Amino acid sequence: PEIFTTANGLRVAYFEKIGSPVFSLHTAAMGGSRLELLKAAPFGGVSHLVSQVWAKGTPRYNSKELSNIIESSAASLDGFSGRNTIGLQSTGLVRDWAKLSDIFQEALLSPTFANDELQHAKRVTEDAIKSIPDHSSQVCSKLFMENLFPNHPYGKHLLGTQENLALVTRDHLAELHQEWITPKN
């Protein structure tokens, strides 16, 4: 891969696979549960919500419009978050690069974090938190992390808590996005 830094400080790893009709674009920044827990409540689990709502609206397109464009191009556009990172990824056909890369950039830099999408993501996340006791592997993993890292952000669950979920607003998502999605990250 070719690795270079743009004028604004963004580090890029570029790898071209000659003959492939598909592109895959991933961006990642320092973030995730490790950094969100350095902030005051209700930030536990906000990274997860950012990743779920990130690609659901831009100033030009609402969620349904974005979904139609992405799906009609046989592409994907999704956020992700973990313990140390947060980011956005897209895969599509090279022939649609101009259209999809423009949408990717807009979603990356100017997400709207629409309230209806946030409320939906909160309901889905709340259901996921409630279902943890139903899955032995999730219970094991949760207990393992809590005991291995009792006084560290890694000991907290990536989804946060139901109590935190109830307090999270669109402004919390926008705050983390503005703080973490910068060239320095």
Secondary structure, DSSP 8 states (H G I E B T S, - for coil): -EEEE-TTS-EEEE---TT--EEEEEEEEE-SHHHHTTS-TT-TTHHHHHHHHTTS--SS--HHHHHHHHHHTT-EEEEEE-SSEEEEEEEEEGGGHHHHHHHHHHHHH-----HHHHHHHHHHHHHHHHHGGG-HHHHHHHHHHHHHSTTSGGGS-TT--HHHHHH--HHHHHHHHHHHSSTT-
